Amino acid sequence: MSKIIFDSGISLDGFFAGDNRNPSNPMGGASGKLHQWMFKQKAFWKHIKMEGGEEYSEDSKLIDDVFARTGSYIMGKRMFEEGEVAWAEDLYEADVYVLTHEKREPWKHGANTTFYFINDGIESALEKAKQSAQGKDIRIQGGANTIQQFLNAGLIDEFFIHIAPVFLGSGIRLFDGIDKDKYDLEIAEVIPSELTTHLRYKLTKK
């Protein structure tokens, strides 16, 4: 049975992205600080269709796992606009549902990746993503506002966060405005690593 998940890096003070996030400044310039652990891993570069990385460690296995378990993706318009100009063809190798007010025909981006533009809310996107996932998980890719919408709707089953040992001081917080009474949370896994701490949580809606 499909789970609805997200898998995100944040700073020690809780920021998902830096200030002034836009297509010419993806992640508000914070990606190098938040995702250094990924950039070191060969698995990360393999999945974005590029050569790179220094090692294939346990961190690489975590990266492989989240791609393997995901059957479809949901993201917000801002994240799509930041990536549209740079993503390699067939990056996701799955259907991707973009939450937007823009009317746009589906965009086929490689043999196995099609972006669909959803104008009628998160529930509609989720139903379509479930059909595409064929029993695999649906990953809420981002950005933070999109993840927050799914959390506050009581729709998330599990999340994995990777806490970088840095302070950003300002930017976009992942858990701003979350309904604190929506779930019971269980720590399912804690995995220390050289450049991050991996934390997996399971959520049960109250």
The 8 nearest C-alpha neighbors of each residue, nearest first, counted from 0:
[[1, 134, 2, 135, 136, 133, 129, 132],
 [0, 2, 136, 134, 135, 3, 137, 129],
 [3, 1, 136, 156, 4, 137, 0, 157],
 [2, 4, 137, 155, 156, 136, 138, 1],
 [5, 3, 138, 157, 158, 155, 156, 139],
 [4, 6, 158, 139, 138, 140, 159, 7],
 [5, 7, 159, 160, 158, 4, 8, 140],
 [8, 6, 160, 161, 5, 159, 9, 15],
 [7, 9, 161, 160, 162, 33, 15, 34],
 [10, 8, 15, 162, 14, 13, 33, 161],
 [9, 11, 163, 13, 14, 12, 162, 165],
 [10, 12, 13, 165, 166, 164, 162, 163],
 [13, 11, 10, 166, 14, 167, 168, 165],
 [12, 14, 10, 11, 172, 9, 173, 15],
 [13, 15, 172, 10, 9, 171, 16, 173],
 [14, 16, 9, 173, 172, 171, 8, 13],
 [17, 15, 26, 171, 14, 27, 170, 29],
 [16, 18, 170, 27, 29, 26, 28, 171],
 [17, 19, 170, 27, 20, 169, 16, 171],
 [20, 18, 27, 21, 17, 24, 170, 28],
 [19, 21, 27, 26, 24, 18, 25, 17],
 [20, 22, 24, 23, 25, 19, 81, 27],
 [23, 21, 81, 24, 25, 80, 20, 82],
 [22, 24, 21, 25, 81, 20, 27, 28],
 [23, 25, 21, 27, 22, 20, 28, 26],
 [26, 24, 27, 22, 21, 20, 81, 28],
 [27, 25, 16, 28, 20, 29, 30, 17],
 [28, 26, 20, 17, 18, 25, 19, 24],
 [27, 29, 26, 24, 30, 25, 17, 31],
 [30, 28, 17, 32, 27, 26, 31, 16],
 [29, 31, 33, 32, 34, 28, 26, 16],
 [32, 30, 35, 34, 29, 33, 28, 38],
 [33, 31, 30, 29, 34, 35, 165, 163],
 [34, 32, 30, 163, 31, 8, 35, 9],
 [35, 33, 37, 36, 30, 31, 32, 38],
 [34, 36, 38, 37, 31, 32, 33, 39],
 [35, 37, 194, 34, 39, 38, 195, 40],
 [38, 36, 40, 34, 39, 35, 43, 58],
 [37, 39, 35, 40, 36, 52, 34, 43],
 [40, 38, 52, 37, 53, 36, 35, 54],
 [41, 39, 52, 37, 54, 42, 38, 59],
 [40, 42, 52, 44, 55, 43, 54, 51],
 [41, 43, 45, 59, 40, 44, 46, 62],
 [44, 42, 46, 45, 41, 40, 37, 47],
 [43, 45, 49, 47, 46, 41, 51, 42],
 [44, 46, 42, 48, 43, 47, 49, 41],
 [45, 47, 43, 48, 44, 42, 90, 49],
 [46, 48, 44, 45, 49, 90, 43, 87],
 [49, 47, 45, 46, 44, 87, 90, 50],
 [50, 48, 44, 47, 45, 51, 46, 87],
 [49, 51, 44, 45, 48, 52, 41, 47],
 [52, 50, 44, 41, 49, 53, 45, 40],
 [51, 53, 41, 39, 40, 54, 38, 44],
 [52, 54, 39, 40, 41, 51, 55, 38],
 [55, 53, 40, 41, 56, 52, 39, 59],
 [54, 56, 59, 41, 40, 42, 57, 53],
 [57, 55, 58, 59, 54, 60, 40, 41],
 [56, 58, 60, 59, 61, 55, 192, 62],
 [59, 57, 61, 56, 60, 62, 40, 55],
 [60, 58, 42, 62, 56, 57, 61, 55],
 [59, 61, 63, 57, 58, 62, 64, 56],
 [62, 60, 64, 58, 59, 63, 65, 57],
 [61, 63, 59, 60, 64, 65, 42, 58],
 [64, 62, 60, 66, 61, 65, 67, 59],
 [63, 65, 61, 67, 62, 66, 60, 68],
 [64, 66, 68, 67, 62, 63, 69, 61],
 [67, 65, 63, 69, 64, 68, 62, 46],
 [68, 66, 64, 65, 69, 63, 70, 135],
 [67, 69, 65, 66, 135, 136, 64, 70],
 [70, 68, 136, 66, 135, 67, 137, 71],
 [69, 71, 132, 135, 136, 137, 93, 68],
 [72, 70, 132, 137, 94, 93, 128, 69],
 [73, 71, 95, 138, 137, 139, 96, 140],
 [74, 72, 96, 139, 95, 140, 97, 138],
 [75, 73, 97, 141, 140, 139, 98, 96],
 [74, 76, 98, 97, 77, 78, 145, 142],
 [75, 77, 79, 99, 78, 98, 97, 80],
 [78, 76, 80, 79, 75, 81, 142, 21],
 [77, 79, 81, 80, 76, 75, 142, 82],
 [78, 80, 76, 82, 77, 81, 83, 75],
 [79, 81, 77, 83, 82, 78, 22, 76],
 [82, 80, 22, 78, 79, 25, 83, 77],
 [81, 83, 79, 85, 80, 86, 84, 78],
 [84, 82, 80, 85, 79, 86, 81, 78],
 [85, 83, 82, 86, 81, 80, 22, 87],
 [84, 86, 82, 83, 87, 81, 88, 80],
 [87, 85, 82, 83, 84, 88, 90, 47],
 [88, 86, 90, 89, 48, 85, 47, 49],
 [87, 89, 109, 90, 108, 86, 112, 48],
 [88, 90, 109, 112, 92, 91, 108, 111],
 [89, 91, 87, 88, 47, 92, 86, 48],
 [90, 92, 93, 89, 112, 94, 95, 111],
 [91, 93, 111, 112, 89, 90, 94, 110],
 [94, 92, 112, 91, 71, 111, 70, 95],
 [93, 95, 113, 71, 112, 114, 72, 131],
 [94, 96, 72, 114, 73, 71, 113, 115],
 [97, 95, 73, 115, 114, 116, 72, 124],
 [98, 96, 116, 74, 75, 117, 73, 76],
 [99, 97, 75, 117, 76, 116, 74, 118],
 [98, 100, 101, 76, 118, 117, 97, 116],
 [99, 101, 118, 102, 98, 117, 119, 116],
 [102, 100, 99, 103, 118, 116, 117, 98],
 [103, 101, 100, 104, 116, 118, 99, 117],
 [104, 102, 101, 116, 105, 115, 106, 117],
 [103, 105, 106, 102, 116, 115, 114, 107],
 [106, 104, 115, 114, 107, 103, 116, 113],
 [105, 107, 114, 113, 108, 104, 115, 103],
 [106, 108, 113, 109, 112, 114, 105, 110],
 [109, 107, 112, 88, 89, 113, 106, 110],
 [110, 108, 89, 88, 112, 111, 107, 113],
 [109, 111, 112, 89, 108, 107, 92, 113],
 [110, 112, 92, 109, 93, 89, 113, 94],
 [113, 111, 92, 93, 89, 108, 94, 109],
 [112, 114, 107, 94, 106, 108, 95, 115],
 [113, 115, 95, 106, 105, 96, 94, 107],
 [116, 114, 105, 96, 97, 95, 117, 113],
 [115, 117, 97, 96, 103, 98, 99, 105],
 [118, 116, 98, 97, 119, 99, 124, 115],
 [117, 119, 100, 99, 120, 98, 116, 101],
 [120, 118, 117, 123, 121, 124, 122, 98],
 [121, 119, 123, 122, 118, 124, 98, 117],
 [120, 122, 124, 123, 125, 98, 119, 149],
 [123, 121, 125, 124, 120, 126, 119, 127],
 [122, 124, 126, 125, 121, 120, 119, 127],
 [125, 123, 121, 127, 122, 126, 128, 96],
 [124, 126, 128, 122, 123, 127, 121, 129],
 [127, 125, 129, 123, 128, 124, 122, 130],
 [126, 128, 130, 124, 125, 129, 123, 131],
 [127, 129, 125, 131, 130, 126, 71, 132],
 [130, 128, 132, 126, 131, 127, 125, 137],
 [129, 131, 127, 128, 132, 133, 126, 134],
 [130, 132, 128, 129, 133, 71, 127, 94],
 [131, 133, 70, 71, 129, 135, 134, 130],
 [134, 132, 131, 135, 130, 70, 129, 1],
 [133, 135, 1, 0, 132, 136, 70, 129],
 [134, 136, 70, 1, 132, 69, 133, 68],
 [137, 135, 1, 69, 2, 70, 68, 3],
 [138, 136, 3, 71, 72, 69, 70, 2],
 [139, 137, 72, 4, 5, 140, 3, 69],
 [140, 138, 73, 5, 141, 72, 4, 74],
 [139, 141, 74, 138, 73, 5, 72, 142],
 [142, 140, 74, 143, 145, 146, 139, 75],
 [141, 143, 145, 144, 78, 75, 146, 140],
 [142, 144, 173, 146, 141, 145, 147, 15],
 [145, 143, 147, 146, 142, 148, 141, 173],
 [144, 146, 148, 147, 143, 142, 141, 75],
 [145, 147, 143, 149, 144, 148, 141, 150],
 [148, 146, 144, 150, 145, 149, 151, 143],
 [149, 147, 145, 151, 146, 150, 152, 144],
 [150, 148, 152, 146, 154, 147, 151, 155],
 [151, 149, 147, 153, 152, 148, 155, 154],
 [152, 150, 148, 153, 149, 178, 147, 177],
 [151, 153, 149, 150, 154, 148, 155, 181],
 [154, 152, 150, 151, 155, 204, 181, 149],
 [153, 155, 149, 152, 150, 156, 3, 151],
 [156, 154, 3, 150, 157, 4, 153, 149],
 [157, 155, 202, 3, 2, 4, 201, 154],
 [158, 156, 201, 4, 200, 202, 155, 3],
 [157, 159, 5, 4, 200, 6, 199, 160],
 [158, 160, 199, 6, 198, 200, 5, 7],
 [161, 159, 7, 198, 8, 6, 197, 162],
 [160, 162, 8, 197, 196, 195, 9, 7],
 [161, 163, 9, 196, 195, 10, 11, 8],
 [162, 164, 195, 10, 33, 165, 11, 9],
 [165, 163, 11, 195, 162, 10, 194, 166],
 [166, 164, 163, 10, 11, 167, 32, 33],
 [165, 167, 168, 12, 11, 10, 164, 14],
 [168, 166, 169, 165, 10, 14, 12, 17],
 [167, 169, 166, 12, 170, 14, 17, 10],
 [170, 168, 167, 17, 18, 171, 14, 172],
 [169, 171, 17, 18, 16, 14, 172, 168],
 [170, 172, 16, 14, 15, 17, 173, 18],
 [173, 171, 14, 15, 13, 175, 174, 170],
 [172, 174, 143, 15, 14, 175, 13, 171],
 [173, 175, 172, 177, 176, 147, 13, 143],
 [176, 174, 172, 177, 173, 147, 171, 143],
 [175, 177, 174, 178, 147, 151, 179, 173],
 [176, 178, 175, 174, 179, 151, 147, 150],
 [177, 179, 180, 181, 151, 176, 150, 182],
 [180, 178, 181, 177, 182, 176, 151, 183],
 [179, 181, 178, 182, 205, 183, 177, 204],
 [180, 182, 178, 179, 205, 204, 153, 151],
 [183, 181, 204, 205, 203, 180, 202, 184],
 [182, 184, 203, 202, 204, 205, 185, 181],
 [185, 183, 202, 201, 182, 203, 200, 186],
 [186, 184, 201, 200, 187, 202, 183, 203],
 [185, 187, 200, 188, 199, 201, 184, 198],
 [186, 188, 200, 199, 185, 201, 189, 198],
 [187, 189, 199, 198, 186, 190, 200, 197],
 [190, 188, 198, 197, 199, 191, 187, 196],
 [189, 191, 197, 196, 188, 198, 192, 199],
 [192, 190, 196, 197, 189, 195, 193, 194],
 [191, 193, 195, 194, 196, 190, 197, 58],
 [192, 194, 195, 191, 36, 196, 58, 164],
 [193, 195, 36, 192, 163, 35, 164, 196],
 [196, 194, 163, 162, 192, 161, 193, 164],
 [195, 197, 191, 162, 161, 192, 190, 198],
 [196, 198, 161, 190, 189, 160, 191, 195],
 [199, 197, 189, 160, 159, 188, 161, 196],
 [198, 200, 159, 188, 187, 158, 186, 160],
 [201, 199, 186, 187, 158, 185, 157, 159],
 [202, 200, 157, 185, 184, 156, 187, 186],
 [201, 203, 184, 156, 157, 183, 182, 185],
 [202, 204, 183, 182, 205, 184, 201, 156],
 [203, 205, 182, 181, 153, 183, 202, 154],
 [204, 182, 181, 203, 183, 180, 153, 202]]
